[in-house]
C-alpha cells in the first residue's frame, strides 16, 4: 500500500523498539492495526458513497437522455435547421388569389387569350414567364386520370357521384 522496502521497515522497527518499550510493543501494534483498519473502513465507506452518487448522477442523466429521445421530432429539427424563419415554406405555397386546382370537367381547347395586364401572383420560386404561361394555360388543364369521373352509368341512368338522393341526371 505504501511501497516500503525491507530496509525502511527495519529502521521503523528499530525506532519503535527504542522509543516504545518491548513490553508495550504488542499493545502499540494492536492500536496501530485498529487505527489502520478504521482508516481503511472510512476510506471504503467514503468510496462507496462516492460510487453511489456517481451511479445516481449517471442514472439521472440516462433517464433525461431517454426522455429526450422519446420527445425527439426529426422533422421539426430539420425544418428549424434549414428554414428557421419559414421563408422557404411560404415560397412553396401558392398565394390565395391564384388557385392552381384543375377544373373538374375538361374544357374545350380555345385560342390563348391576350396576356393579362399587371403582375400575376405565383410562388416566388417560379420565374415570371413561367407564372404567366401557367396562368394563361390554366383553362386548358384536364383533371388527372386518377380522379374518378363526375358522372357514372348506373343501369340505364347517368348518376352524379356524391349527389344526394333525388339529384340524379339522365
Secondary structure, DSSP 8 states (H G I E B T S, - for coil): -----HHHHHHHHHHHHHHS-TTTHHHHHHHHHHHHHHHHHHHHHHHHHHHHHHHHHHHHHHHHHHHHHHT--HHHHHHHHH-SSSHHHHHHS--TT------SS-----------SS-----TTS-HHHHHHHHHHGGG----TTS--SEEEETTEEEETT--TT----
